[in-house]
Amino acid sequence: MTLSEMQKQEVANVLRASLRYKLSNYHPEPNSMPFHTRLLGSDRLALFSFIHSLNTNFGTTIFEPVAVVLATPHFKRVESQAVVGTVISEEAQREIQRIMDGLTTASQEPNKDEEVAKLRAVCQTGRMVKVKLTQIDLLIETSTNELYLFDLKTAKPNAGGFREFKRTLLEWTAVALASNPHATINAAIAIPYNPYEPKPYARWTMRGMLDLKSQLLVAKELWDFLGGVGVYEELLDIFEAVGIELRPELDARFAQFK
């Protein structure tokens, strides 16, 4: 067993609180779909709408707080929606653009270690510029002061968005190095589950932008990194148990739409 009983309760409480809040505040938008309603029933359409609404903020209301619960006992510092710094050097901005140009034209392949080294070399060179970057979904600092900066994404992110995902990772790295040039930085995309299971995740969509060995964690890789080997399976069991527990409340709420 990897998770403590207290952690299991904390994860379960996050799930209960999130679902109950969503249920109590759920009011489907007026949207006449007469054919769908006659065919499937208004209660099923309401449930579909609820699931879609839940999906839009699953990351911030469920995955992020659960990740914090899992990681806190294992790391020195764990934060969600964190800021790693507010300034970046002009030369680092130029270097980021050079890296992006090389990846876009396929004249270079993604290599996290080489990219960090390039940014480290110029992280305090030239004028320092104030920036307000996207907040880090999950920031982790190890006992040896190594930083992990995770950008949590949906299970099937738009392939066209990977250029901006990559730029975000590079900017986070440059900003972190601006305040501490000797820091060890690991910025990565984190995807909570693999929609292709039992097949491997379709990583080809990210090839050419991300260093797949060190800039992408998917499903079990992510959760076991945060909480220890075996946590992924335990987490799924907790989700299932809470789902069974709350099923009468869900059924009662959507019976109102019949």
Backbone as CSV, one residue per row, in Angstrom:
resi,resn,N_x,N_y,N_z,CA_x,CA_y,CA_z,C_x,C_y,C_z
1,MET,0.848,-1.194,0.000,0.000,0.000,0.000,0.884,1.245,0.000
2,THR,0.616,2.188,-0.909,1.437,3.389,-1.053,0.796,4.590,-0.371
3,LEU,-0.489,4.793,-0.581,-1.174,5.930,0.026,-1.545,5.624,1.478
4,SER,-1.365,6.610,2.346,-1.807,6.456,3.727,-3.326,6.570,3.776
5,GLU,-3.906,6.122,4.871,-5.363,6.239,5.021,-5.794,7.700,5.012
6,MET,-4.951,8.573,5.590,-5.279,10.001,5.607,-5.304,10.559,4.181
7,GLN,-4.320,10.157,3.364,-4.296,10.621,1.974,-5.514,10.131,1.208
8,LYS,-5.877,8.877,1.434,-7.054,8.333,0.749,-8.302,9.142,1.106
9,GLN,-8.431,9.480,2.385,-9.578,10.275,2.820,-9.538,11.668,2.208
10,GLU,-8.344,12.256,2.131,-8.213,13.596,1.557,-8.592,13.588,0.081
11,VAL,-8.136,12.575,-0.653,-8.499,12.469,-2.072,-10.003,12.288,-2.213
12,ALA,-10.578,11.401,-1.410,-12.025,11.163,-1.462,-12.797,12.432,-1.134
13,ASN,-12.300,13.209,-0.181,-12.974,14.462,0.191,-12.922,15.484,-0.939
14,VAL,-11.805,15.525,-1.655,-11.702,16.414,-2.813,-12.765,16.053,-3.846
15,LEU,-12.909,14.763,-4.112,-13.875,14.309,-5.108,-15.307,14.600,-4.663
16,ARG,-15.621,14.276,-3.402,-16.980,14.530,-2.895,-17.324,16.020,-2.971
17,ALA,-16.405,16.846,-2.491,-16.668,18.287,-2.445,-16.854,18.857,-3.847
18,SER,-16.012,18.412,-4.784,-16.096,18.929,-6.145,-17.399,18.526,-6.819
19,LEU,-17.769,17.242,-6.693,-18.997,16.775,-7.341,-20.242,17.388,-6.700
20,ARG,-20.264,17.455,-5.389,-21.441,18.016,-4.712,-21.605,19.500,-5.007
21,TYR,-20.492,20.208,-5.061,-20.574,21.630,-5.410,-21.120,21.791,-6.822
22,LYS,-20.604,20.969,-7.729,-21.047,21.053,-9.118,-22.527,20.696,-9.243
23,LEU,-22.954,19.673,-8.519,-24.360,19.274,-8.559,-25.276,20.363,-8.025
24,SER,-24.901,20.946,-6.903,-25.765,21.945,-6.271,-25.858,23.225,-7.086
25,ASN,-24.830,23.491,-7.906,-24.821,24.717,-8.697,-25.104,24.475,-10.172
26,TYR,-25.549,23.250,-10.480,-25.762,22.914,-11.881,-27.146,23.335,-12.345
27,HIS,-27.158,24.186,-13.371,-28.412,24.604,-13.996,-28.175,24.608,-15.505
28,PRO,-28.692,23.599,-16.201,-28.438,23.511,-17.643,-28.900,24.766,-18.368
29,GLU,-28.071,25.211,-19.303,-28.451,26.379,-20.095,-29.629,26.015,-20.997
30,PRO,-30.561,26.953,-21.148,-31.683,26.686,-22.060,-31.155,26.374,-23.455
31,ASN,-31.477,25.218,-23.951,-30.972,24.799,-25.262,-31.938,23.769,-25.821
32,SER,-32.838,24.237,-26.639,-33.867,23.355,-27.167,-33.275,22.387,-28.176
33,MET,-33.371,21.096,-27.857,-32.917,20.038,-28.769,-34.039,19.013,-28.868
34,PRO,-35.118,19.368,-29.562,-36.332,18.526,-29.530,-36.131,17.105,-30.020
35,PHE,-35.296,16.929,-31.049,-35.081,15.579,-31.568,-34.301,14.735,-30.570
36,HIS,-33.234,15.313,-30.011,-32.433,14.600,-29.017,-33.269,14.268,-27.779
37,THR,-34.085,15.252,-27.349,-34.884,15.051,-26.138,-35.894,13.934,-26.331
38,ARG,-36.574,13.936,-27.479,-37.577,12.895,-27.731,-36.907,11.520,-27.838
39,LEU,-35.721,11.476,-28.408,-35.043,10.208,-28.638,-34.388,9.661,-27.379
40,LEU,-33.727,10.539,-26.599,-32.909,10.083,-25.473,-33.490,10.392,-24.100
41,GLY,-34.337,11.419,-24.013,-34.885,11.817,-22.721,-34.150,13.020,-22.148
42,SER,-34.870,13.913,-21.509,-34.282,15.148,-20.994,-33.302,14.885,-19.858
43,ASP,-33.531,13.806,-19.074,-32.616,13.518,-17.974,-31.239,13.089,-18.498
44,ARG,-31.238,12.312,-19.594,-29.954,11.883,-20.152,-29.213,13.053,-20.794
45,LEU,-29.951,13.956,-21.423,-29.310,15.138,-21.991,-28.730,16.024,-20.890
46,ALA,-29.449,16.136,-19.776,-28.946,16.928,-18.654,-27.670,16.309,-18.091
47,LEU,-27.648,14.970,-17.998,-26.450,14.290,-17.506,-25.282,14.509,-18.464
48,PHE,-25.549,14.435,-19.764,-24.494,14.671,-20.751,-23.943,16.087,-20.609
49,SER,-24.827,17.051,-20.452,-24.410,18.444,-20.285,-23.584,18.622,-19.017
50,PHE,-23.982,17.928,-17.955,-23.261,18.002,-16.679,-21.837,17.449,-16.826
51,ILE,-21.713,16.307,-17.491,-20.396,15.689,-17.684,-19.496,16.605,-18.513
52,HIS,-20.068,17.198,-19.549,-19.288,18.117,-20.383,-18.818,19.310,-19.558
53,SER,-19.709,19.847,-18.721,-19.357,20.976,-17.855,-18.283,20.583,-16.857
54,LEU,-18.400,19.381,-16.302,-17.410,18.902,-15.333,-16.036,18.750,-15.990
55,ASN,-16.036,18.282,-17.237,-14.777,18.066,-17.949,-13.988,19.344,-18.151
56,THR,-14.682,20.463,-18.321,-13.995,21.707,-18.626,-13.110,22.186,-17.485
57,ASN,-13.463,21.835,-16.246,-12.605,22.279,-15.133,-12.152,21.120,-14.252
58,PHE,-12.126,19.924,-14.839,-11.671,18.732,-14.103,-10.240,18.918,-13.606
59,GLY,-9.430,19.567,-14.434,-8.028,19.743,-14.065,-7.838,20.575,-12.818
60,THR,-8.492,21.736,-12.762,-8.288,22.645,-11.626,-9.043,22.213,-10.379
61,THR,-10.212,21.601,-10.536,-11.018,21.265,-9.359,-10.752,19.866,-8.811
62,ILE,-10.184,18.995,-9.628,-9.951,17.614,-9.177,-8.485,17.199,-9.330
63,PHE,-7.954,17.231,-10.534,-6.604,16.702,-10.737,-5.536,17.486,-9.968
64,GLU,-5.624,18.807,-9.990,-4.609,19.598,-9.283,-4.631,19.365,-7.778
65,PRO,-5.789,19.496,-7.101,-5.782,19.247,-5.654,-5.428,17.814,-5.283
66,VAL,-5.826,16.839,-6.110,-5.449,15.449,-5.846,-3.936,15.295,-5.973
67,ALA,-3.355,15.922,-6.975,-1.901,15.856,-7.159,-1.176,16.424,-5.948
68,VAL,-1.691,17.508,-5.391,-1.071,18.122,-4.207,-1.128,17.158,-3.019
69,VAL,-2.269,16.497,-2.833,-2.410,15.530,-1.739,-1.388,14.404,-1.891
70,LEU,-1.224,13.896,-3.108,-0.318,12.776,-3.336,1.152,13.164,-3.147
71,ALA,1.514,14.357,-3.621,2.925,14.742,-3.654,3.444,15.311,-2.338
72,THR,2.579,15.917,-1.553,3.025,16.651,-0.365,3.924,15.842,0.579
73,PRO,3.623,14.569,0.882,4.497,13.833,1.809,5.882,13.513,1.241
74,HIS,6.045,13.639,-0.086,7.274,13.156,-0.717,8.243,14.265,-1.119
75,PHE,7.777,15.513,-1.106,8.613,16.592,-1.609,8.656,17.763,-0.630
76,LYS,9.694,18.563,-0.765,9.885,19.699,0.141,8.840,20.787,-0.073
77,ARG,8.440,20.975,-1.312,7.498,22.050,-1.647,6.579,21.575,-2.754
78,VAL,5.288,21.774,-2.547,4.283,21.397,-3.545,3.254,22.517,-3.617
79,GLU,3.058,23.088,-4.801,2.091,24.179,-4.978,1.327,23.991,-6.279
80,SER,0.066,24.395,-6.260,-0.692,24.466,-7.506,-0.897,25.933,-7.857
81,GLN,-1.054,26.209,-9.150,-1.204,27.574,-9.661,-0.104,28.482,-9.102
82,ALA,1.126,28.071,-9.348,2.290,28.741,-8.772,2.935,29.696,-9.787
83,VAL,3.724,30.611,-9.249,4.520,31.537,-10.063,5.978,31.325,-9.686
84,VAL,6.818,31.069,-10.686,8.222,30.750,-10.409,9.122,31.980,-10.532
85,GLY,8.582,33.056,-11.077,9.360,34.282,-11.231,8.613,35.295,-12.066
86,THR,9.150,36.516,-12.126,8.446,37.595,-12.839,9.330,38.329,-13.838
87,VAL,10.609,37.928,-13.974,11.484,38.605,-14.935,12.201,37.579,-15.809
88,ILE,12.525,38.011,-17.018,13.248,37.179,-17.975,14.241,38.077,-18.699
89,SER,15.384,37.538,-19.069,16.366,38.359,-19.781,15.994,38.456,-21.261
90,GLU,16.333,39.591,-21.860,16.033,39.768,-23.283,16.760,38.722,-24.132
91,GLU,17.973,38.367,-23.716,18.715,37.377,-24.491,18.071,35.993,-24.376
92,ALA,17.487,35.688,-23.209,16.773,34.419,-23.062,15.552,34.393,-23.975
93,GLN,14.869,35.529,-24.104,13.725,35.597,-25.011,14.162,35.325,-26.455
94,ARG,15.304,35.878,-26.826,15.816,35.628,-28.181,16.193,34.162,-28.361
95,GLU,16.792,33.582,-27.342,17.190,32.179,-27.415,15.965,31.279,-27.537
96,ILE,14.903,31.599,-26.800,13.661,30.831,-26.899,13.129,30.878,-28.330
97,GLN,13.172,32.068,-28.935,12.687,32.185,-30.312,13.559,31.379,-31.268
98,ARG,14.871,31.372,-31.035,15.755,30.577,-31.893,15.442,29.082,-31.757
99,ILE,15.200,28.632,-30.521,14.846,27.226,-30.301,13.538,26.893,-31.006
100,MET,12.549,27.761,-30.844,11.246,27.521,-31.472,11.360,27.504,-32.993
101,ASP,12.158,28.409,-33.552,12.344,28.436,-35.011,12.981,27.135,-35.487
102,GLY,13.986,26.653,-34.741,14.656,25.416,-35.120,13.727,24.219,-35.076
103,LEU,12.851,24.161,-34.063,11.908,23.053,-33.943,10.826,23.136,-35.022
104,THR,10.361,24.337,-35.287,9.290,24.526,-36.265,9.736,24.141,-37.667
105,THR,10.987,24.470,-38.008,11.507,24.144,-39.338,12.133,22.761,-39.387
106,ALA,12.129,22.056,-38.230,12.710,20.714,-38.120,14.203,20.702,-38.407
107,SER,14.858,21.860,-38.229,16.311,21.901,-38.395,17.023,21.427,-37.131
108,GLN,16.279,21.265,-36.047,16.808,20.675,-34.827,15.728,19.854,-34.147
109,GLU,16.151,18.883,-33.356,15.210,18.044,-32.631,15.117,18.514,-31.184
110,PRO,13.959,18.290,-30.547,13.835,18.704,-29.150,14.789,17.936,-28.246
111,ASN,15.472,18.675,-27.394,16.392,18.063,-26.440,16.379,18.922,-25.184
112,LYS,15.702,18.448,-24.158,15.497,19.236,-22.953,16.807,19.701,-22.330
113,ASP,17.774,18.806,-22.197,19.032,19.165,-21.546,19.777,20.247,-22.322
114,GLU,19.813,20.130,-23.644,20.495,21.136,-24.460,19.768,22.478,-24.389
115,GLU,18.448,22.430,-24.400,17.665,23.673,-24.349,17.870,24.397,-23.017
116,VAL,17.874,23.642,-21.911,18.099,24.249,-20.602,19.503,24.851,-20.541
117,ALA,20.477,24.155,-21.096,21.851,24.665,-21.093,21.948,25.979,-21.861
118,LYS,21.280,26.078,-23.001,21.286,27.312,-23.788,20.660,28.465,-23.001
119,LEU,19.552,28.181,-22.319,18.874,29.228,-21.549,19.680,29.612,-20.308
120,ARG,20.315,28.640,-19.695,21.140,28.916,-18.519,22.288,29.886,-18.884
121,ALA,22.832,29.699,-20.085,23.976,30.515,-20.505,23.617,31.983,-20.687
122,VAL,22.332,32.262,-20.923,21.932,33.662,-21.192,20.865,34.159,-20.221
123,CYS,20.613,33.400,-19.163,19.463,33.699,-18.290,19.568,35.050,-17.585
124,GLN,20.772,35.605,-17.470,20.937,36.917,-16.837,21.705,37.883,-17.738
125,THR,21.644,37.604,-19.045,22.357,38.426,-20.022,21.412,39.438,-20.647
126,GLY,21.843,40.695,-20.684,21.018,41.738,-21.273,20.024,42.302,-20.284
127,ARG,19.128,43.125,-20.791,18.138,43.779,-19.934,17.137,42.762,-19.401
128,MET,16.781,42.892,-18.135,15.776,42.014,-17.541,14.395,42.631,-17.745
129,VAL,13.487,41.835,-18.262,12.150,42.316,-18.627,11.115,41.683,-17.718
130,LYS,10.182,42.500,-17.233,9.103,41.965,-16.410,8.110,41.224,-17.297
131,VAL,7.683,40.048,-16.856,6.714,39.251,-17.612,5.670,38.676,-16.653
132,LYS,4.511,38.387,-17.207,3.462,37.703,-16.450,3.079,36.465,-17.249
133,LEU,3.676,35.349,-16.871,3.481,34.116,-17.620,2.280,33.326,-17.109
134,THR,1.881,32.337,-17.887,0.844,31.400,-17.445,1.275,30.767,-16.127
135,GLN,0.347,30.672,-15.182,0.696,30.061,-13.898,0.994,28.571,-14.080
136,ILE,1.885,28.087,-13.225,2.284,26.679,-13.259,1.215,25.860,-12.555
137,ASP,0.651,24.881,-13.247,-0.417,24.080,-12.652,0.064,23.344,-11.407
138,LEU,1.282,22.813,-11.469,1.826,22.079,-10.326,3.335,22.298,-10.254
139,LEU,3.779,22.894,-9.156,5.212,23.128,-8.922,5.665,22.225,-7.788
140,ILE,6.763,21.509,-8.027,7.307,20.599,-7.021,8.797,20.893,-6.852
141,GLU,9.228,20.984,-5.607,10.645,21.153,-5.302,11.091,19.988,-4.429
142,THR,12.160,19.322,-4.847,12.656,18.161,-4.121,13.543,18.588,-2.953
143,SER,13.940,17.626,-2.166,14.808,17.912,-1.014,16.188,18.397,-1.453
144,THR,16.547,18.137,-2.715,17.825,18.608,-3.246,17.653,19.866,-4.088
145,ASN,16.500,20.545,-3.929,16.203,21.830,-4.591,15.977,21.726,-6.101
146,GLU,15.694,20.521,-6.585,15.365,20.337,-7.997,13.904,20.722,-8.209
147,LEU,13.646,21.492,-9.270,12.294,21.976,-9.542,11.636,21.190,-10.677
148,TYR,10.364,20.835,-10.467,9.528,20.244,-11.507,8.343,21.177,-11.721
149,LEU,8.161,21.607,-12.964,7.097,22.542,-13.312,6.178,21.857,-14.312
150,PHE,4.962,21.547,-13.879,4.047,20.770,-14.709,2.911,21.629,-15.257
151,ASP,2.656,21.443,-16.530,1.517,22.044,-17.206,0.526,20.915,-17.476
152,LEU,-0.578,20.864,-16.707,-1.565,19.794,-16.863,-2.448,20.071,-18.071
153,LYS,-2.559,19.071,-18.933,-3.356,19.216,-20.146,-4.436,18.145,-20.201
154,THR,-5.408,18.360,-21.086,-6.456,17.364,-21.291,-5.851,16.128,-21.923
155,ALA,-6.589,15.038,-21.892,-6.059,13.758,-22.375,-5.754,13.780,-23.868
156,LYS,-6.487,14.581,-24.627,-6.240,14.676,-26.066,-6.061,16.140,-26.459
157,PRO,-4.926,16.741,-26.079,-4.723,18.149,-26.422,-4.640,18.343,-27.926
158,ASN,-5.040,19.513,-28.366,-5.000,19.850,-29.778,-3.554,19.817,-30.273
159,ALA,-3.297,19.015,-31.289,-1.921,18.869,-31.784,-1.344,20.211,-32.216
160,GLY,-2.200,21.108,-32.696,-1.724,22.410,-33.142,-1.269,23.303,-32.010
161,GLY,-1.601,22.927,-30.769,-1.228,23.758,-29.630,0.137,23.461,-29.051
162,PHE,0.817,22.442,-29.579,2.072,22.033,-28.959,3.188,23.052,-29.114
163,ARG,3.098,23.912,-30.137,4.089,24.984,-30.250,4.008,25.893,-29.034
164,GLU,2.789,26.272,-28.661,2.635,27.167,-27.515,2.938,26.450,-26.202
165,PHE,2.617,25.155,-26.122,2.965,24.383,-24.916,4.477,24.413,-24.720
166,LYS,5.198,24.184,-25.819,6.661,24.155,-25.748,7.204,25.524,-25.340
167,ARG,6.669,26.573,-25.912,7.129,27.920,-25.566,6.904,28.192,-24.082
168,THR,5.763,27.760,-23.568,5.476,27.950,-22.140,6.532,27.261,-21.285
169,LEU,6.888,26.020,-21.618,7.895,25.299,-20.846,9.241,26.023,-20.883
170,LEU,9.614,26.541,-22.042,10.875,27.263,-22.176,10.844,28.571,-21.383
171,GLU,9.727,29.266,-21.423,9.620,30.535,-20.681,9.673,30.291,-19.176
172,TRP,8.962,29.267,-18.699,9.048,28.947,-17.268,10.495,28.680,-16.867
173,THR,11.194,27.913,-17.703,12.590,27.566,-17.410,13.463,28.812,-17.348
174,ALA,13.311,29.691,-18.333,14.126,30.903,-18.384,13.854,31.816,-17.198
175,VAL,12.600,31.936,-16.796,12.240,32.795,-15.664,12.785,32.214,-14.364
176,ALA,12.689,30.904,-14.200,13.231,30.270,-12.999,14.746,30.456,-12.920
177,LEU,15.412,30.333,-14.058,16.869,30.491,-14.082,17.297,31.943,-13.886
178,ALA,16.433,32.874,-14.242,16.774,34.287,-14.059,17.019,34.615,-12.592
179,SER,16.256,33.961,-11.710,16.434,34.210,-10.282,17.430,33.265,-9.642
180,ASN,17.677,32.113,-10.290,18.650,31.152,-9.764,19.314,30.421,-10.934
181,PRO,20.418,30.968,-11.461,21.055,30.399,-12.660,21.563,28.980,-12.482
182,HIS,21.732,28.543,-11.249,22.275,27.206,-11.009,21.188,26.164,-10.728
183,ALA,19.929,26.571,-10.792,18.826,25.665,-10.462,18.716,24.528,-11.481
184,THR,18.264,23.378,-10.986,17.949,22.259,-11.871,16.455,22.313,-12.165
185,ILE,16.107,22.527,-13.430,14.720,22.772,-13.827,14.223,21.649,-14.726
186,ASN,13.039,21.136,-14.414,12.373,20.136,-15.244,10.952,20.628,-15.532
187,ALA,10.744,21.187,-16.712,9.417,21.667,-17.094,8.809,20.656,-18.059
188,ALA,7.568,20.252,-17.792,6.984,19.160,-18.584,5.473,19.302,-18.711
189,ILE,4.946,18.673,-19.749,3.503,18.532,-19.932,3.052,17.285,-19.181
190,ALA,1.986,17.402,-18.413,1.446,16.266,-17.661,0.023,15.983,-18.133
191,ILE,-0.239,14.732,-18.490,-1.566,14.320,-18.970,-2.088,13.247,-18.016
192,PRO,-3.182,13.531,-17.302,-3.609,12.671,-16.190,-3.993,11.244,-16.551
193,TYR,-4.491,11.000,-17.761,-4.856,9.629,-18.111,-4.651,9.406,-19.603
194,ASN,-4.554,8.145,-19.964,-4.325,7.748,-21.346,-5.641,7.281,-21.971
195,PRO,-6.225,8.077,-22.862,-7.516,7.696,-23.448,-7.414,6.514,-24.403
196,TYR,-6.182,6.097,-24.731,-5.993,5.004,-25.682,-5.767,3.660,-24.992
197,GLU,-5.765,3.637,-23.646,-5.505,2.369,-22.938,-6.426,1.264,-23.470
198,PRO,-5.888,0.032,-23.596,-4.572,-0.445,-23.146,-3.437,-0.172,-24.131
199,LYS,-3.717,0.522,-25.238,-2.652,0.859,-26.172,-1.820,2.006,-25.599
200,PRO,-0.570,2.141,-26.046,0.259,3.250,-25.573,-0.323,4.594,-25.986
201,TYR,0.037,5.635,-25.263,-0.409,6.988,-25.605,0.159,7.378,-26.964
202,ALA,-0.651,8.060,-27.765,-0.229,8.441,-29.118,0.705,9.648,-29.056
203,ARG,1.932,9.396,-28.693,2.888,10.482,-28.480,3.372,11.111,-29.789
204,TRP,3.101,10.473,-30.910,3.595,10.997,-32.185,3.098,12.413,-32.448
205,THR,1.948,12.773,-31.883,1.407,14.115,-32.120,2.311,15.193,-31.541
206,MET,3.157,14.828,-30.552,4.018,15.801,-29.896,5.452,15.722,-30.375
207,ARG,5.752,14.694,-31.159,7.124,14.527,-31.635,7.514,15.724,-32.490
208,GLY,8.702,16.212,-32.292,9.156,17.378,-33.041,9.093,18.643,-32.219
209,MET,8.296,18.642,-31.144,8.225,19.792,-30.246,8.706,19.442,-28.842
210,LEU,8.247,18.307,-28.316,8.618,17.925,-26.957,9.693,16.849,-26.970
211,ASP,10.587,16.924,-25.984,11.521,15.836,-25.728,10.719,14.785,-24.965
212,LEU,10.281,13.749,-25.660,9.309,12.816,-25.099,9.828,12.047,-23.891
213,LYS,11.126,11.952,-23.746,11.692,11.227,-22.600,11.626,12.045,-21.313
214,SER,11.637,13.371,-21.430,11.739,14.181,-20.217,10.771,15.359,-20.146
215,GLN,9.957,15.557,-21.169,9.021,16.685,-21.153,7.567,16.240,-21.267
216,LEU,7.306,14.971,-21.001,5.938,14.465,-21.066,5.748,13.322,-20.081
217,LEU,4.749,13.460,-19.199,4.362,12.378,-18.291,2.881,12.103,-18.507
218,VAL,2.540,10.831,-18.712,1.162,10.460,-19.002,0.687,9.402,-18.015
219,ALA,-0.509,9.623,-17.444,-1.213,8.631,-16.626,-0.325,8.074,-15.513
220,LYS,-0.035,6.786,-15.562,0.723,6.112,-14.505,2.068,6.776,-14.243
221,GLU,2.744,7.224,-15.307,4.030,7.915,-15.146,3.880,9.115,-14.221
222,LEU,2.821,9.878,-14.431,2.590,11.093,-13.647,2.250,10.774,-12.201
223,TRP,1.222,9.943,-12.001,0.726,9.714,-10.638,1.721,8.934,-9.790
224,ASP,2.430,7.996,-10.395,3.434,7.253,-9.634,4.639,8.132,-9.302
225,PHE,4.944,9.099,-10.167,6.010,10.058,-9.836,5.600,10.900,-8.627
226,LEU,4.354,11.330,-8.595,3.889,12.199,-7.518,3.749,11.466,-6.186
227,GLY,3.222,10.235,-6.222,2.883,9.572,-4.967,3.598,8.280,-4.673
228,GLY,4.367,7.765,-5.638,5.061,6.498,-5.432,4.504,5.407,-6.333
229,VAL,5.313,4.397,-6.563,4.926,3.297,-7.454,3.672,2.609,-6.923
230,GLY,2.693,2.440,-7.797,1.442,1.776,-7.423,0.311,2.727,-7.108
231,VAL,0.610,4.034,-7.044,-0.421,5.014,-6.671,-1.517,5.126,-7.733
232,TYR,-1.145,4.984,-9.000,-2.129,5.132,-10.075,-3.312,4.188,-9.886
233,GLU,-3.028,2.923,-9.612,-4.106,1.942,-9.418,-4.928,2.269,-8.165
234,GLU,-4.254,2.675,-7.085,-4.975,3.045,-5.863,-5.897,4.230,-6.102
235,LEU,-5.415,5.170,-6.905,-6.204,6.366,-7.203,-7.471,6.012,-7.964
236,LEU,-7.353,5.122,-8.938,-8.528,4.692,-9.694,-9.550,4.026,-8.775
237,ASP,-9.073,3.252,-7.810,-9.980,2.592,-6.861,-10.731,3.621,-6.017
238,ILE,-10.046,4.692,-5.615,-10.708,5.737,-4.816,-11.779,6.432,-5.638
239,PHE,-11.457,6.756,-6.883,-12.444,7.393,-7.766,-13.673,6.493,-7.911
240,GLU,-13.447,5.200,-8.098,-14.565,4.266,-8.257,-15.417,4.206,-6.992
241,ALA,-14.778,4.147,-5.828,-15.502,4.043,-4.560,-16.357,5.286,-4.317
242,VAL,-15.791,6.466,-4.588,-16.557,7.704,-4.390,-17.700,7.781,-5.395
243,GLY,-17.457,7.314,-6.619,-18.525,7.306,-7.620,-19.698,6.442,-7.194
244,ILE,-19.390,5.265,-6.640,-20.451,4.379,-6.152,-21.195,5.018,-4.983
245,GLU,-20.447,5.649,-4.087,-21.050,6.297,-2.917,-22.003,7.425,-3.316
246,LEU,-21.633,8.203,-4.325,-22.424,9.378,-4.703,-23.463,9.096,-5.787
247,ARG,-23.504,7.860,-6.266,-24.417,7.554,-7.361,-25.883,7.864,-7.010
248,PRO,-26.359,7.540,-5.789,-27.747,7.906,-5.467,-28.001,9.409,-5.554
249,GLU,-27.027,10.226,-5.150,-27.191,11.680,-5.227,-27.237,12.138,-6.686
250,LEU,-26.389,11.542,-7.529,-26.402,11.875,-8.953,-27.727,11.469,-9.595
251,ASP,-28.174,10.244,-9.285,-29.426,9.768,-9.876,-30.601,10.633,-9.450
252,ALA,-30.634,11.035,-8.178,-31.733,11.846,-7.683,-31.737,13.218,-8.354
253,ARG,-30.541,13.786,-8.542,-30.466,15.123,-9.171,-30.966,15.086,-10.598
254,PHE,-30.587,14.070,-11.365,-30.946,14.064,-12.771,-32.337,13.481,-13.010
255,ALA,-32.881,12.815,-12.004,-34.286,12.399,-12.114,-35.209,13.608,-12.161
256,GLN,-34.743,14.746,-11.640,-35.542,15.971,-11.642,-35.765,16.500,-13.060
257,PHE,-34.948,16.041,-14.012,-35.070,16.560,-15.365,-35.941,15.687,-16.258
258,LYS,-36.497,14.605,-15.692,-37.363,13.735,-16.495,-38.647,14.480,-16.839
